[in-house]
């Protein structure tokens, strides 16, 4: 699909199901060049697909890691639900303040 952001397929599945993504898989998908070809995703009604997925190589350890992963999540989610962009940016801004409070302590 034109304009579709790069996002791990397994995490697209979670978004389409209304579930939260694994930010470490999102971050790993962004930075990884290695793949683990043994990932499968159920499609329902007895069907499943084997997909190439980046292995989880990057852990979310810092605010920078979290910020990159959240921005990728927001980009993917607003691709399928563009009306949520303002809400998601506000959510990121709200959560960012927790990092500031922790770093200031």
Gaussian input, Z-matrix of N, CA and C with variables (Angstrom, degrees):
# hf/3-21g

backbone

0 1
 N
 C     1     B1
 C     2     B2     1     A1
 N     3     B3     2     A2     1     D1
 C     4     B4     3     A3     2     D2
 C     5     B5     4     A4     3     D3
 N     6     B6     5     A5     4     D4
 C     7     B7     6     A6     5     D5
 C     8     B8     7     A7     6     D6
 N     9     B9     8     A8     7     D7
 C    10    B10     9     A9     8     D8
 C    11    B11    10    A10     9     D9
 N    12    B12    11    A11    10    D10
 C    13    B13    12    A12    11    D11
 C    14    B14    13    A13    12    D12
 N    15    B15    14    A14    13    D13
 C    16    B16    15    A15    14    D14
 C    17    B17    16    A16    15    D15
 N    18    B18    17    A17    16    D16
 C    19    B19    18    A18    17    D17
 C    20    B20    19    A19    18    D18
 N    21    B21    20    A20    19    D19
 C    22    B22    21    A21    20    D20
 C    23    B23    22    A22    21    D21
 N    24    B24    23    A23    22    D22
 C    25    B25    24    A24    23    D23
 C    26    B26    25    A25    24    D24
 N    27    B27    26    A26    25    D25
 C    28    B28    27    A27    26    D26
 C    29    B29    28    A28    27    D27
 N    30    B30    29    A29    28    D28
 C    31    B31    30    A30    29    D29
 C    32    B32    31    A31    30    D30
 N    33    B33    32    A32    31    D31
 C    34    B34    33    A33    32    D32
 C    35    B35    34    A34    33    D33
 N    36    B36    35    A35    34    D34
 C    37    B37    36    A36    35    D35
 C    38    B38    37    A37    36    D36
 N    39    B39    38    A38    37    D37
 C    40    B40    39    A39    38    D38
 C    41    B41    40    A40    39    D39
 N    42    B42    41    A41    40    D40
 C    43    B43    42    A42    41    D41
 C    44    B44    43    A43    42    D42
 N    45    B45    44    A44    43    D43
 C    46    B46    45    A45    44    D44
 C    47    B47    46    A46    45    D45
 N    48    B48    47    A47    46    D46
 C    49    B49    48    A48    47    D47
 C    50    B50    49    A49    48    D48
 N    51    B51    50    A50    49    D49
 C    52    B52    51    A51    50    D50
 C    53    B53    52    A52    51    D51
 N    54    B54    53    A53    52    D52
 C    55    B55    54    A54    53    D53
 C    56    B56    55    A55    54    D54
 N    57    B57    56    A56    55    D55
 C    58    B58    57    A57    56    D56
 C    59    B59    58    A58    57    D57
 N    60    B60    59    A59    58    D58
 C    61    B61    60    A60    59    D59
 C    62    B62    61    A61    60    D60
 N    63    B63    62    A62    61    D61
 C    64    B64    63    A63    62    D62
 C    65    B65    64    A64    63    D63
 N    66    B66    65    A65    64    D64
 C    67    B67    66    A66    65    D65
 C    68    B68    67    A67    66    D66
 N    69    B69    68    A68    67    D67
 C    70    B70    69    A69    68    D68
 C    71    B71    70    A70    69    D69
 N    72    B72    71    A71    70    D70
 C    73    B73    72    A72    71    D71
 C    74    B74    73    A73    72    D72
 N    75    B75    74    A74    73    D73
 C    76    B76    75    A75    74    D74
 C    77    B77    76    A76    75    D75
 N    78    B78    77    A77    76    D76
 C    79    B79    78    A78    77    D77
 C    80    B80    79    A79    78    D78
 N    81    B81    80    A80    79    D79
 C    82    B82    81    A81    80    D80
 C    83    B83    82    A82    81    D81
 N    84    B84    83    A83    82    D82
 C    85    B85    84    A84    83    D83
 C    86    B86    85    A85    84    D84
 N    87    B87    86    A86    85    D85
 C    88    B88    87    A87    86    D86
 C    89    B89    88    A88    87    D87
 N    90    B90    89    A89    88    D88
 C    91    B91    90    A90    89    D89
 C    92    B92    91    A91    90    D90
 N    93    B93    92    A92    91    D91
 C    94    B94    93    A93    92    D92
 C    95    B95    94    A94    93    D93
 N    96    B96    95    A95    94    D94
 C    97    B97    96    A96    95    D95
 C    98    B98    97    A97    96    D96
 N    99    B99    98    A98    97    D97
 C   100   B100    99    A99    98    D98
 C   101   B101   100   A100    99    D99
 N   102   B102   101   A101   100   D100
 C   103   B103   102   A102   101   D101
 C   104   B104   103   A103   102   D102
 N   105   B105   104   A104   103   D103
 C   106   B106   105   A105   104   D104
 C   107   B107   106   A106   105   D105
 N   108   B108   107   A107   106   D106
 C   109   B109   108   A108   107   D107
 C   110   B110   109   A109   108   D108
 N   111   B111   110   A110   109   D109
 C   112   B112   111   A111   110   D110
 C   113   B113   112   A112   111   D111
 N   114   B114   113   A113   112   D112
 C   115   B115   114   A114   113   D113
 C   116   B116   115   A115   114   D114
 N   117   B117   116   A116   115   D115
 C   118   B118   117   A117   116   D116
 C   119   B119   118   A118   117   D117
 N   120   B120   119   A119   118   D118
 C   121   B121   120   A120   119   D119
 C   122   B122   121   A121   120   D120
 N   123   B123   122   A122   121   D121
 C   124   B124   123   A123   122   D122
 C   125   B125   124   A124   123   D123
 N   126   B126   125   A125   124   D124
 C   127   B127   126   A126   125   D125
 C   128   B128   127   A127   126   D126
 N   129   B129   128   A128   127   D127
 C   130   B130   129   A129   128   D128
 C   131   B131   130   A130   129   D129
 N   132   B132   131   A131   130   D130
 C   133   B133   132   A132   131   D131
 C   134   B134   133   A133   132   D132
 N   135   B135   134   A134   133   D133
 C   136   B136   135   A135   134   D134
 C   137   B137   136   A136   135   D135
 N   138   B138   137   A137   136   D136
 C   139   B139   138   A138   137   D137
 C   140   B140   139   A139   138   D138
 N   141   B141   140   A140   139   D139
 C   142   B142   141   A141   140   D140
 C   143   B143   142   A142   141   D141
 N   144   B144   143   A143   142   D142
 C   145   B145   144   A144   143   D143
 C   146   B146   145   A145   144   D144
 N   147   B147   146   A146   145   D145
 C   148   B148   147   A147   146   D146
 C   149   B149   148   A148   147   D147
 N   150   B150   149   A149   148   D148
 C   151   B151   150   A150   149   D149
 C   152   B152   151   A151   150   D150
 N   153   B153   152   A152   151   D151
 C   154   B154   153   A153   152   D152
 C   155   B155   154   A154   153   D153
 N   156   B156   155   A155   154   D154
 C   157   B157   156   A156   155   D155
 C   158   B158   157   A157   156   D156
 N   159   B159   158   A158   157   D157
 C   160   B160   159   A159   158   D158
 C   161   B161   160   A160   159   D159
 N   162   B162   161   A161   160   D160
 C   163   B163   162   A162   161   D161
 C   164   B164   163   A163   162   D162
 N   165   B165   164   A164   163   D163
 C   166   B166   165   A165   164   D164
 C   167   B167   166   A166   165   D165
 N   168   B168   167   A167   166   D166
 C   169   B169   168   A168   167   D167
 C   170   B170   169   A169   168   D168
 N   171   B171   170   A170   169   D169
 C   172   B172   171   A171   170   D170
 C   173   B173   172   A172   171   D171
 N   174   B174   173   A173   172   D172
 C   175   B175   174   A174   173   D173
 C   176   B176   175   A175   174   D174
 N   177   B177   176   A176   175   D175
 C   178   B178   177   A177   176   D176
 C   179   B179   178   A178   177   D177
 N   180   B180   179   A179   178   D178
 C   181   B181   180   A180   179   D179
 C   182   B182   181   A181   180   D180
 N   183   B183   182   A182   181   D181
 C   184   B184   183   A183   182   D182
 C   185   B185   184   A184   183   D183
 N   186   B186   185   A185   184   D184
 C   187   B187   186   A186   185   D185
 C   188   B188   187   A187   186   D186
 N   189   B189   188   A188   187   D187
 C   190   B190   189   A189   188   D188
 C   191   B191   190   A190   189   D189
 N   192   B192   191   A191   190   D190
 C   193   B193   192   A192   191   D191
 C   194   B194   193   A193   192   D192
 N   195   B195   194   A194   193   D193
 C   196   B196   195   A195   194   D194
 C   197   B197   196   A196   195   D195
 N   198   B198   197   A197   196   D196
 C   199   B199   198   A198   197   D197
 C   200   B200   199   A199   198   D198
 N   201   B201   200   A200   199   D199
 C   202   B202   201   A201   200   D200
 C   203   B203   202   A202   201   D201
 N   204   B204   203   A203   202   D202
 C   205   B205   204   A204   203   D203
 C   206   B206   205   A205   204   D204
 N   207   B207   206   A206   205   D205
 C   208   B208   207   A207   206   D206
 C   209   B209   208   A208   207   D207
 N   210   B210   209   A209   208   D208
 C   211   B211   210   A210   209   D209
 C   212   B212   211   A211   210   D210
 N   213   B213   212   A212   211   D211
 C   214   B214   213   A213   212   D212
 C   215   B215   214   A214   213   D213
 N   216   B216   215   A215   214   D214
 C   217   B217   216   A216   215   D215
 C   218   B218   217   A217   216   D216
 N   219   B219   218   A218   217   D217
 C   220   B220   219   A219   218   D218
 C   221   B221   220   A220   219   D219
 N   222   B222   221   A221   220   D220
 C   223   B223   222   A222   221   D221
 C   224   B224   223   A223   222   D222
 N   225   B225   224   A224   223   D223
 C   226   B226   225   A225   224   D224
 C   227   B227   226   A226   225   D225
 N   228   B228   227   A227   226   D226
 C   229   B229   228   A228   227   D227
 C   230   B230   229   A229   228   D228
 N   231   B231   230   A230   229   D229
 C   232   B232   231   A231   230   D230
 C   233   B233   232   A232   231   D231
 N   234   B234   233   A233   232   D232
 C   235   B235   234   A234   233   D233
 C   236   B236   235   A235   234   D234
 N   237   B237   236   A236   235   D235
 C   238   B238   237   A237   236   D236
 C   239   B239   238   A238   237   D237
 N   240   B240   239   A239   238   D238
 C   241   B241   240   A240   239   D239
 C   242   B242   241   A241   240   D240
 N   243   B243   242   A242   241   D241
 C   244   B244   243   A243   242   D242
 C   245   B245   244   A244   243   D243
 N   246   B246   245   A245   244   D244
 C   247   B247   246   A246   245   D245
 C   248   B248   247   A247   246   D246
 N   249   B249   248   A248   247   D247
 C   250   B250   249   A249   248   D248
 C   251   B251   250   A250   249   D249
 N   252   B252   251   A251   250   D250
 C   253   B253   252   A252   251   D251
 C   254   B254   253   A253   252   D252
 N   255   B255   254   A254   253   D253
 C   256   B256   255   A255   254   D254
 C   257   B257   256   A256   255   D255
 N   258   B258   257   A257   256   D256
 C   259   B259   258   A258   257   D257
 C   260   B260   259   A259   258   D258
 N   261   B261   260   A260   259   D259
 C   262   B262   261   A261   260   D260
 C   263   B263   262   A262   261   D261
 N   264   B264   263   A263   262   D262
 C   265   B265   264   A264   263   D263
 C   266   B266   265   A265   264   D264
 N   267   B267   266   A266   265   D265
 C   268   B268   267   A267   266   D266
 C   269   B269   268   A268   267   D267
 N   270   B270   269   A269   268   D268
 C   271   B271   270   A270   269   D269
 C   272   B272   271   A271   270   D270
 N   273   B273   272   A272   271   D271
 C   274   B274   273   A273   272   D272
 C   275   B275   274   A274   273   D273
 N   276   B276   275   A275   274   D274
 C   277   B277   276   A276   275   D275
 C   278   B278   277   A277   276   D276
 N   279   B279   278   A278   277   D277
 C   280   B280   279   A279   278   D278
 C   281   B281   280   A280   279   D279
 N   282   B282   281   A281   280   D280
 C   283   B283   282   A282   281   D281
 C   284   B284   283   A283   282   D282
 N   285   B285   284   A284   283   D283
 C   286   B286   285   A285   284   D284
 C   287   B287   286   A286   285   D285
 N   288   B288   287   A287   286   D286
 C   289   B289   288   A288   287   D287
 C   290   B290   289   A289   288   D288
 N   291   B291   290   A290   289   D289
 C   292   B292   291   A291   290   D290
 C   293   B293   292   A292   291   D291
 N   294   B294   293   A293   292   D292
 C   295   B295   294   A294   293   D293
 C   296   B296   295   A295   294   D294
 N   297   B297   296   A296   295   D295
 C   298   B298   297   A297   296   D296
 C   299   B299   298   A298   297   D297
 N   300   B300   299   A299   298   D298
 C   301   B301   300   A300   299   D299
 C   302   B302   301   A301   300   D300
 N   303   B303   302   A302   301   D301
 C   304   B304   303   A303   302   D302
 C   305   B305   304   A304   303   D303
 N   306   B306   305   A305   304   D304
 C   307   B307   306   A306   305   D305
 C   308   B308   307   A307   306   D306
 N   309   B309   308   A308   307   D307
 C   310   B310   309   A309   308   D308
 C   311   B311   310   A310   309   D309
 N   312   B312   311   A311   310   D310
 C   313   B313   312   A312   311   D311
 C   314   B314   313   A313   312   D312

   B1=1.4508
   B2=1.5280
   B3=1.3185
   B4=1.4666
   B5=1.5306
   B6=1.3170
   B7=1.4576
   B8=1.5137
   B9=1.3311
   B10=1.4665
   B11=1.5255
   B12=1.3343
   B13=1.4662
   B14=1.5263
   B15=1.3190
   B16=1.4584
   B17=1.5277
   B18=1.3213
   B19=1.4617
   B20=1.5206
   B21=1.3254
   B22=1.4696
   B23=1.5319
   B24=1.3276
   B25=1.4631
   B26=1.5258
   B27=1.3297
   B28=1.4689
   B29=1.5238
   B30=1.3174
   B31=1.4599
   B32=1.5302
   B33=1.3401
   B34=1.4675
   B35=1.5267
   B36=1.3248
   B37=1.4643
   B38=1.5211
   B39=1.3326
   B40=1.4661
   B41=1.5259
   B42=1.3383
   B43=1.4731
   B44=1.5220
   B45=1.3280
   B46=1.4612
   B47=1.5267
   B48=1.3274
   B49=1.4693
   B50=1.5246
   B51=1.3376
   B52=1.4589
   B53=1.5153
   B54=1.3347
   B55=1.4614
   B56=1.5226
   B57=1.3128
   B58=1.4642
   B59=1.5262
   B60=1.3338
   B61=1.4577
   B62=1.5261
   B63=1.3090
   B64=1.4631
   B65=1.5266
   B66=1.3230
   B67=1.4648
   B68=1.5239
   B69=1.3243
   B70=1.4630
   B71=1.5243
   B72=1.3224
   B73=1.4679
   B74=1.5248
   B75=1.3181
   B76=1.4663
   B77=1.5241
   B78=1.3302
   B79=1.4616
   B80=1.5268
   B81=1.3236
   B82=1.4640
   B83=1.5217
   B84=1.3276
   B85=1.4562
   B86=1.5136
   B87=1.3086
   B88=1.4635
   B89=1.5269
   B90=1.3273
   B91=1.4598
   B92=1.5267
   B93=1.3152
   B94=1.4612
   B95=1.5183
   B96=1.3230
   B97=1.4629
   B98=1.5225
   B99=1.3331
   B100=1.4625
   B101=1.5216
   B102=1.3347
   B103=1.4590
   B104=1.5212
   B105=1.3048
   B106=1.4560
   B107=1.5272
   B108=1.3480
   B109=1.4670
   B110=1.5247
   B111=1.3125
   B112=1.4599
   B113=1.5267
   B114=1.2918
   B115=1.4636
   B116=1.5271
   B117=1.3292
   B118=1.4580
   B119=1.5184
   B120=1.3092
   B121=1.4582
   B122=1.5236
   B123=1.3321
   B124=1.4635
   B125=1.5278
   B126=1.3158
   B127=1.4614
   B128=1.5202
   B129=1.3164
   B130=1.4582
   B131=1.5156
   B132=1.2979
   B133=1.4631
   B134=1.5308
   B135=1.3420
   B136=1.4554
   B137=1.5156
   B138=1.3157
   B139=1.4590
   B140=1.5165
   B141=1.3216
   B142=1.4578
   B143=1.5200
   B144=1.3089
   B145=1.4543
   B146=1.5262
   B147=1.3223
   B148=1.4565
   B149=1.5178
   B150=1.3222
   B151=1.4614
   B152=1.5203
   B153=1.3093
   B154=1.4540
   B155=1.5130
   B156=1.3179
   B157=1.4571
   B158=1.5186
   B159=1.3191
   B160=1.4631
   B161=1.5225
   B162=1.3224
   B163=1.4590
   B164=1.5272
   B165=1.3313
   B166=1.4628
   B167=1.5207
   B168=1.3109
   B169=1.4612
   B170=1.5170
   B171=1.3046
   B172=1.4625
   B173=1.5254
   B174=1.2879
   B175=1.4596
   B176=1.5240
   B177=1.3079
   B178=1.4622
   B179=1.5240
   B180=1.3310
   B181=1.4649
   B182=1.5211
   B183=1.3122
   B184=1.4627
   B185=1.5193
   B186=1.3297
   B187=1.4607
   B188=1.5252
   B189=1.3216
   B190=1.4664
   B191=1.5180
   B192=1.3424
   B193=1.4702
   B194=1.5252
   B195=1.3209
   B196=1.4629
   B197=1.5282
   B198=1.3234
   B199=1.4584
   B200=1.5307
   B201=1.3353
   B202=1.4688
   B203=1.5255
   B204=1.3306
   B205=1.4643
   B206=1.5292
   B207=1.3210
   B208=1.4699
   B209=1.5281
   B210=1.3327
   B211=1.4678
   B212=1.5261
   B213=1.3316
   B214=1.4659
   B215=1.5269
   B216=1.3373
   B217=1.4649
   B218=1.5318
   B219=1.3276
   B220=1.4691
   B221=1.5257
   B222=1.3301
   B223=1.4664
   B224=1.5269
   B225=1.3283
   B226=1.4655
   B227=1.5269
   B228=1.3187
   B229=1.4601
   B230=1.5272
   B231=1.3212
   B232=1.4674
   B233=1.5256
   B234=1.3392
   B235=1.4647
   B236=1.5217
   B237=1.3505
   B238=1.4662
   B239=1.5270
   B240=1.3410
   B241=1.4698
   B242=1.5308
   B243=1.3305
   B244=1.4673
   B245=1.5286
   B246=1.3031
   B247=1.4635
   B248=1.5365
   B249=1.3370
   B250=1.4659
   B251=1.5301
   B252=1.3308
   B253=1.4655
   B254=1.5238
   B255=1.3060
   B256=1.4640
   B257=1.5302
   B258=1.3183
   B259=1.4668
   B260=1.5303
   B261=1.3287
   B262=1.4656
   B263=1.5237
   B264=1.3289
   B265=1.4752
   B266=1.5351
   B267=1.3140
   B268=1.4622
   B269=1.5176
   B270=1.3230
   B271=1.4673
   B272=1.5288
   B273=1.3342
   B274=1.4690
   B275=1.5289
   B276=1.3135
   B277=1.4672
   B278=1.5320
   B279=1.3209
   B280=1.4665
   B281=1.5299
   B282=1.3252
   B283=1.4623
   B284=1.5236
   B285=1.3238
   B286=1.4714
   B287=1.5161
   B288=1.3235
   B289=1.4666
   B290=1.5251
   B291=1.3256
   B292=1.4623
   B293=1.5243
   B294=1.3273
   B295=1.4607
   B296=1.5226
   B297=1.3175
   B298=1.4651
   B299=1.5252
   B300=1.3395
   B301=1.4657
   B302=1.5256
   B303=1.3215
   B304=1.4648
   B305=1.5239
   B306=1.3228
   B307=1.4629
   B308=1.5234
   B309=1.3300
   B310=1.4647
   B311=1.5231
   B312=1.3222
   B313=1.4754
   B314=1.5096
   A1=108.96
   A2=118.03
   A3=120.12
   A4=111.75
   A5=115.33
   A6=120.64
   A7=114.76
   A8=116.78
   A9=120.55
   A10=109.48
   A11=117.67
   A12=119.71
   A13=112.11
   A14=115.06
   A15=121.29
   A16=108.13
   A17=115.97
   A18=121.74
   A19=106.56
   A20=119.59
   A21=120.43
   A22=111.78
   A23=115.66
   A24=120.79
   A25=112.44
   A26=116.60
   A27=118.66
   A28=111.27
   A29=116.75
   A30=120.69
   A31=110.78
   A32=117.70
   A33=120.55
   A34=108.85
   A35=115.54
   A36=120.16
   A37=110.56
   A38=116.68
   A39=120.07
   A40=111.44
   A41=117.11
   A42=120.06
   A43=110.98
   A44=116.18
   A45=120.10
   A46=112.08
   A47=116.21
   A48=121.10
   A49=111.80
   A50=117.54
   A51=121.27
   A52=113.38
   A53=117.12
   A54=121.65
   A55=110.19
   A56=115.69
   A57=121.49
   A58=110.13
   A59=117.38
   A60=120.03
   A61=111.25
   A62=116.21
   A63=123.11
   A64=106.04
   A65=117.07
   A66=120.39
   A67=112.66
   A68=118.08
   A69=119.42
   A70=110.96
   A71=117.77
   A72=120.41
   A73=110.59
   A74=116.90
   A75=120.67
   A76=109.62
   A77=116.62
   A78=121.47
   A79=110.73
   A80=117.41
   A81=120.93
   A82=111.18
   A83=116.68
   A84=120.45
   A85=112.44
   A86=116.50
   A87=121.65
   A88=111.42
   A89=117.43
   A90=121.62
   A91=114.55
   A92=118.45
   A93=121.17
   A94=112.99
   A95=114.57
   A96=120.75
   A97=110.28
   A98=117.46
   A99=120.90
   A100=108.93
   A101=115.52
   A102=119.58
   A103=110.35
   A104=115.84
   A105=123.30
   A106=106.20
   A107=118.11
   A108=120.06
   A109=114.67
   A110=119.58
   A111=120.91
   A112=113.80
   A113=118.47
   A114=121.82
   A115=109.23
   A116=116.59
   A117=120.50
   A118=109.23
   A119=115.64
   A120=122.12
   A121=108.51
   A122=117.48
   A123=119.21
   A124=110.04
   A125=115.18
   A126=120.81
   A127=111.55
   A128=116.73
   A129=120.90
   A130=111.10
   A131=116.55
   A132=124.47
   A133=112.15
   A134=116.00
   A135=120.28
   A136=115.72
   A137=118.24
   A138=121.27
   A139=110.19
   A140=114.91
   A141=120.32
   A142=108.33
   A143=115.77
   A144=121.16
   A145=108.54
   A146=115.72
   A147=120.43
   A148=106.92
   A149=115.38
   A150=120.32
   A151=110.41
   A152=115.14
   A153=121.41
   A154=107.78
   A155=115.36
   A156=120.99
   A157=109.98
   A158=117.01
   A159=118.14
   A160=109.87
   A161=115.66
   A162=118.40
   A163=108.57
   A164=116.00
   A165=120.08
   A166=108.43
   A167=115.48
   A168=120.98
   A169=112.31
   A170=117.19
   A171=121.16
   A172=109.76
   A173=115.74
   A174=121.88
   A175=109.10
   A176=116.30
   A177=121.07
   A178=106.91
   A179=115.15
   A180=120.55
   A181=113.34
   A182=117.25
   A183=120.66
   A184=110.07
   A185=114.88
   A186=119.34
   A187=110.18
   A188=116.91
   A189=120.55
   A190=111.92
   A191=116.81
   A192=121.06
   A193=110.29
   A194=115.39
   A195=120.96
   A196=110.43
   A197=116.46
   A198=121.29
   A199=111.49
   A200=116.85
   A201=120.48
   A202=110.02
   A203=117.08
   A204=121.02
   A205=111.47
   A206=117.10
   A207=120.56
   A208=110.70
   A209=117.61
   A210=120.13
   A211=111.26
   A212=117.77
   A213=121.26
   A214=110.49
   A215=116.42
   A216=121.34
   A217=110.53
   A218=116.27
   A219=120.37
   A220=110.30
   A221=116.70
   A222=120.33
   A223=110.93
   A224=117.39
   A225=120.95
   A226=111.37
   A227=116.67
   A228=119.74
   A229=111.73
   A230=117.44
   A231=118.65
   A232=111.83
   A233=117.70
   A234=119.73
   A235=109.81
   A236=116.27
   A237=119.09
   A238=112.68
   A239=117.52
   A240=122.20
   A241=109.25
   A242=118.00
   A243=120.35
   A244=114.17
   A245=118.14
   A246=121.30
   A247=112.40
   A248=118.62
   A249=121.49
   A250=113.51
   A251=118.16
   A252=119.66
   A253=112.97
   A254=118.30
   A255=120.95
   A256=110.96
   A257=116.80
   A258=121.36
   A259=110.88
   A260=116.92
   A261=120.86
   A262=111.84
   A263=116.90
   A264=119.92
   A265=109.55
   A266=117.09
   A267=120.91
   A268=111.69
   A269=116.57
   A270=122.10
   A271=110.25
   A272=116.50
   A273=119.76
   A274=109.96
   A275=116.85
   A276=120.72
   A277=110.44
   A278=116.62
   A279=121.57
   A280=110.86
   A281=117.27
   A282=120.72
   A283=112.31
   A284=117.47
   A285=121.04
   A286=111.29
   A287=117.10
   A288=120.37
   A289=112.14
   A290=118.00
   A291=120.21
   A292=111.08
   A293=116.36
   A294=119.71
   A295=110.38
   A296=116.67
   A297=120.90
   A298=109.80
   A299=117.08
   A300=120.90
   A301=111.64
   A302=117.30
   A303=121.26
   A304=110.23
   A305=117.14
   A306=120.68
   A307=111.88
   A308=117.20
   A309=121.42
   A310=112.11
   A311=117.24
   A312=121.61
   A313=112.41
   D1=128.01
   D2=179.25
   D3=-59.51
   D4=134.98
   D5=178.47
   D6=82.55
   D7=-1.78
   D8=-178.91
   D9=-69.42
   D10=124.54
   D11=-179.59
   D12=-69.66
   D13=152.93
   D14=175.32
   D15=-72.63
   D16=123.37
   D17=-175.55
   D18=-157.75
   D19=136.65
   D20=-178.22
   D21=-55.85
   D22=134.98
   D23=-176.30
   D24=-57.09
   D25=-40.74
   D26=179.56
   D27=-62.09
   D28=-29.90
   D29=-179.69
   D30=-80.98
   D31=-30.58
   D32=171.78
   D33=-59.14
   D34=-43.96
   D35=-179.65
   D36=-57.00
   D37=-44.75
   D38=178.56
   D39=-62.11
   D40=-42.94
   D41=179.40
   D42=-61.03
   D43=-44.01
   D44=-178.54
   D45=-67.74
   D46=-23.72
   D47=176.18
   D48=-87.64
   D49=-1.13
   D50=-179.85
   D51=79.23
   D52=20.47
   D53=-178.84
   D54=-106.77
   D55=161.30
   D56=179.86
   D57=-77.21
   D58=143.15
   D59=177.80
   D60=-79.38
   D61=163.75
   D62=172.22
   D63=-86.48
   D64=107.15
   D65=-174.48
   D66=-63.04
   D67=-27.32
   D68=176.89
   D69=-69.85
   D70=-35.66
   D71=175.45
   D72=-70.90
   D73=-36.31
   D74=176.40
   D75=-62.73
   D76=-48.18
   D77=-179.83
   D78=-64.19
   D79=-42.99
   D80=178.63
   D81=-62.83
   D82=-40.07
   D83=178.00
   D84=-63.16
   D85=-31.08
   D86=-179.98
   D87=-73.32
   D88=-38.67
   D89=-174.20
   D90=-101.55
   D91=-19.22
   D92=-170.38
   D93=-79.63
   D94=144.56
   D95=171.02
   D96=-114.30
   D97=-8.67
   D98=176.96
   D99=-94.75
   D100=151.47
   D101=-179.05
   D102=-129.13
   D103=152.64
   D104=174.07
   D105=-111.92
   D106=104.37
   D107=-173.12
   D108=-75.87
   D109=4.00
   D110=-174.40
   D111=-98.07
   D112=20.90
   D113=178.70
   D114=-87.44
   D115=134.69
   D116=174.80
   D117=-125.69
   D118=150.76
   D119=178.41
   D120=-127.78
   D121=126.80
   D122=175.36
   D123=-71.90
   D124=139.42
   D125=177.95
   D126=-104.99
   D127=-7.87
   D128=-178.61
   D129=98.43
   D130=159.26
   D131=177.96
   D132=53.43
   D133=39.17
   D134=175.50
   D135=82.67
   D136=3.60
   D137=179.60
   D138=-103.35
   D139=145.51
   D140=172.09
   D141=-145.15
   D142=159.55
   D143=-179.21
   D144=-127.81
   D145=138.49
   D146=174.88
   D147=-92.97
   D148=129.27
   D149=-176.42
   D150=-127.46
   D151=157.47
   D152=175.36
   D153=-89.67
   D154=121.07
   D155=-178.15
   D156=-124.90
   D157=141.86
   D158=173.67
   D159=-65.76
   D160=140.81
   D161=175.35
   D162=-72.83
   D163=153.22
   D164=-178.77
   D165=-75.61
   D166=102.23
   D167=-177.31
   D168=-114.17
   D169=-16.75
   D170=-178.70
   D171=-115.78
   D172=124.23
   D173=176.28
   D174=-94.93
   D175=146.68
   D176=175.37
   D177=-83.62
   D178=102.60
   D179=-176.12
   D180=-117.41
   D181=-21.81
   D182=-174.94
   D183=-126.90
   D184=168.84
   D185=174.92
   D186=-60.26
   D187=-38.76
   D188=179.23
   D189=-60.57
   D190=-44.48
   D191=176.92
   D192=-59.64
   D193=-48.22
   D194=-178.48
   D195=-61.59
   D196=-44.01
   D197=-177.60
   D198=-62.62
   D199=-43.25
   D200=177.75
   D201=-62.51
   D202=-47.70
   D203=-178.34
   D204=-63.20
   D205=-42.03
   D206=179.07
   D207=-65.26
   D208=-41.27
   D209=177.69
   D210=-61.74
   D211=-39.67
   D212=177.25
   D213=-65.51
   D214=-40.17
   D215=177.67
   D216=-63.75
   D217=-45.47
   D218=179.42
   D219=-61.45
   D220=-42.86
   D221=179.38
   D222=-60.93
   D223=-44.30
   D224=-179.97
   D225=-67.54
   D226=-45.84
   D227=-177.32
   D228=-66.80
   D229=-37.82
   D230=178.97
   D231=-74.76
   D232=-16.31
   D233=173.00
   D234=-66.16
   D235=-39.17
   D236=-179.40
   D237=-93.92
   D238=-19.60
   D239=178.77
   D240=-137.94
   D241=72.89
   D242=-173.91
   D243=-59.97
   D244=-25.61
   D245=-179.11
   D246=-69.73
   D247=-10.81
   D248=-178.30
   D249=-93.73
   D250=-1.48
   D251=-173.01
   D252=-57.56
   D253=-47.44
   D254=-178.93
   D255=-61.62
   D256=-42.96
   D257=178.62
   D258=-61.70
   D259=-43.51
   D260=-178.54
   D261=-68.37
   D262=-38.87
   D263=177.14
   D264=-64.61
   D265=-39.16
   D266=176.35
   D267=-64.32
   D268=-39.17
   D269=177.36
   D270=-62.40
   D271=-44.45
   D272=178.44
   D273=-62.59
   D274=-44.38
   D275=-179.89
   D276=-60.68
   D277=-43.70
   D278=179.04
   D279=-60.39
   D280=-48.85
   D281=-178.95
   D282=-68.61
   D283=-30.87
   D284=178.82
   D285=-59.43
   D286=-32.45
   D287=179.96
   D288=-63.93
   D289=-27.79
   D290=176.78
   D291=-66.34
   D292=-37.08
   D293=177.09
   D294=-65.64
   D295=-40.74
   D296=179.36
   D297=-62.53
   D298=-44.07
   D299=179.53
   D300=-62.07
   D301=-41.40
   D302=-179.56
   D303=-67.98
   D304=-43.14
   D305=-179.19
   D306=-68.68
   D307=-28.26
   D308=-179.65
   D309=-78.16
   D310=-22.89
   D311=-176.18
   D312=-72.17

